[in-house]
Every structure is written in structure tokens, then in C-alpha cells.
């Protein structure tokens, strides 16, 4: 008998997860997401902002001078819901919107200094939580975690994620 297939730590054994093990993984993701968003949620609550504001601030900061259409593609939300969020962020001085030079129909988005400061505060909280978890789990688990997350993305999301990764590599 092949000992690798019967070993609980074997990668092959993971191919045969039970429904209960998968349910536990799903629940772990739900609770991990709650923890991952808890710190930014507390910071944003004082400003009457929510997760949609956080996501917009994050990706505008991640891709300076991005267009509204690119942000719509990244976030996967409706134009109406994004416009509500952007109007608030612009009115509060966190985001600036400029008409495109080449195409006047385009709006290019950038964080203001106040927006960059808020983005840094939100990201610092999440990086601290992630850094602690990655240190506790170890390098093999971190690599496996990234592999699992990327495998869960559909093709278009994986391509968008790859383009974002390429901007910092």
C-alpha cells in the first residue's frame, strides 16, 4: 500500500476531503474574513464608511490614476453603487477625480494625501493581522494558502489579480 495516500498530511489525501471537512474549511474562511475585516470596520465606522469604501480606497491606492471603468471591473459592482461610494469619498476629500486627457469621457481616480493616510491606516491593520497569522502558520502554509485562494478565483478574477501582482513585482 502507498503510505503517501493514507497519510493525513499527504497532499493526495486532501483530494478526498469529506463534506464535513469542506464545511469546516468554508466556516474557517467566514470567520477568518470576519477577523480580517474587523479592524478596518472599526476604523471606518467612526467615519460612517463601510467595506465598499474600504475596497474602493484600497484599489484606487493600489492602482493610482485608475479609471472608473477599471475600478468597476476590479470590484465587480454596479456603476450606481460605485458612484455612491465615490461621491462620498470625493466630497470628503479622500479621492480626486480628473477627466482623462485622451478621452474626456474617462474619469481617473487618485487618493489625496488624506486618502493615502487612511488607506495606510487600514492596510497597516490588515497587514499586522496577516503577518501574525503567516508567521504562526509558517512558509509552507503561506504558499499553500495563496495557491488555494488563487485556485478559487474564476479565470477573469485570476487575470485581474495577476495584473495587480505584476504592478509590484
C-alpha positions in Angstrom: 0.0 0.0 0.0 1.2 3.5 -0.8 1.8 5.2 2.5 1.5 8.7 1.0 -2.1 8.2 0.1 -3.1 7.2 3.6 -1.0 9.7 5.4 -3.2 12.6 6.8 -0.5 15.1 5.9 -0.3 13.8 2.3 -1.4 16.1 -0.4 -3.1 13.1 -2.1 -5.3 12.6 1.0 -6.5 16.2 0.5 -8.0 15.2 -2.8 -10.6 13.1 -0.9 -11.9 15.6 1.6 -15.2 14.8 3.2 -18.2 17.1 3.0 -17.7 17.8 6.7 -14.0 18.8 6.2 -15.1 21.1 3.3 -17.8 22.6 5.6 -15.2 23.3 8.2 -13.0 25.0 5.6 -15.9 27.2 4.5 -16.7 28.1 8.1 -13.0 28.9 8.7 -13.0 31.2 5.7 -16.1 33.0 7.1 -14.6 33.5 10.5 -11.2 34.5 9.1 -12.8 37.1 6.9 -14.6 38.5 9.9 -11.3 38.8 11.7 -9.6 40.2 8.6 -12.2 42.9 8.2 -12.8 43.7 11.9 -10.0 46.2 12.4 -10.8 48.3 9.2 -14.5 48.1 10.0 -13.9 49.7 13.4 -11.8 52.4 11.9 -14.4 53.1 9.1 -17.4 53.0 11.4 -16.2 56.2 13.1 -16.3 57.9 9.6 -19.7 56.3 8.7 -18.0 54.3 5.9 -18.3 50.6 5.1 -16.5 47.9 3.3 -17.4 49.3 -0.1 -15.5 52.5 0.8 -12.6 50.4 2.0 -12.4 48.3 -1.2 -12.5 51.5 -3.4 -9.8 53.2 -1.3 -7.6 50.1 -1.4 -7.8 49.6 -5.1 -7.5 53.3 -6.0 -4.4 53.4 -3.9 -3.1 50.1 -5.4 -3.6 51.4 -9.0 -3.1 55.2 -9.0 -4.7 57.1 -11.8 -7.1 54.1 -12.4 -10.2 54.8 -14.4 -13.7 54.3 -13.0 -14.3 51.5 -15.6 -11.2 49.7 -14.4 -12.3 50.0 -10.8 -15.8 48.7 -11.8 -14.1 45.7 -13.3 -11.9 45.1 -10.3 -14.7 45.4 -7.7 -17.4 43.7 -9.7 -20.1 46.2 -8.6 -22.7 48.2 -10.4 -21.8 51.7 -11.7 -24.6 53.1 -9.5 -23.2 51.6 -6.2 -19.7 52.6 -7.1 -20.8 56.2 -7.9 -22.4 56.5 -4.5 -19.2 55.4 -2.8 -17.0 57.7 -5.0 -19.2 60.7 -4.5 -18.8 60.4 -0.7 -15.0 59.8 -0.9 -14.6 62.7 -3.3 -16.8 65.0 -1.2 -14.8 64.1 1.9 -11.5 64.9 0.3 -10.1 61.3 0.2 -10.3 60.8 -3.6 -9.8 63.1 -6.5 -11.4 62.5 -9.9 -9.9 64.0 -13.1 -11.2 64.0 -16.6 -9.0 61.9 -18.9 -6.5 63.7 -21.2 -7.0 61.4 -24.2 -10.7 60.5 -23.6 -12.8 63.2 -21.9 -15.4 60.6 -21.0 -12.9 58.8 -18.7 -12.5 59.8 -15.1 -9.2 59.0 -13.5 -9.1 58.4 -9.8 -6.3 59.1 -7.2 -6.2 59.2 -3.5 -5.5 62.6 -1.9 -3.0 62.8 0.9 -5.8 62.3 3.4 -6.9 59.2 1.4 -3.4 57.8 1.3 -3.2 58.3 5.1 -6.5 56.4 5.6 -5.5 53.7 3.2 -2.2 53.2 5.1 -4.0 53.0 8.4 -6.5 50.4 7.1 -3.8 48.4 5.4 -1.5 48.5 8.4 -4.2 46.9 10.5 -4.7 44.1 8.0 -1.0 43.6 7.3 -0.4 43.2 11.1 -3.1 40.5 11.3 -1.9 38.8 8.2 1.8 39.0 9.2 1.0 37.4 12.6 -1.1 34.6 11.0 1.6 33.9 8.4 4.3 33.7 11.0 2.3 31.3 13.1 1.4 29.1 10.1 4.9 29.0 8.5 6.1 29.4 4.9 4.7 26.2 3.5 1.2 27.0 4.8 1.5 30.6 3.4 2.4 29.2 0.0 -0.4 26.7 0.2 -2.9 29.3 1.3 -2.1 31.5 -1.7 -2.4 28.6 -4.0 -5.8 27.7 -2.6 -7.0 31.3 -2.9 -5.8 31.6 -6.5 -7.4 28.3 -7.4 -10.8 29.6 -6.0 -10.8 32.6 -8.3 -12.5 32.3 -11.6 -10.4 32.9 -14.7 -11.2 36.6 -15.1 -10.6 37.4 -11.4 -7.3 35.4 -11.6 -6.3 37.5 -14.6 -7.1 40.8 -12.9 -5.3 39.6 -9.7 -2.3 38.7 -11.9 -2.2 42.1 -13.4 -2.3 43.8 -10.0 0.5 41.5 -8.8 2.6 42.4 -11.9 2.4 46.1 -11.0 4.5 45.5 -7.9 6.8 42.7 -9.0 
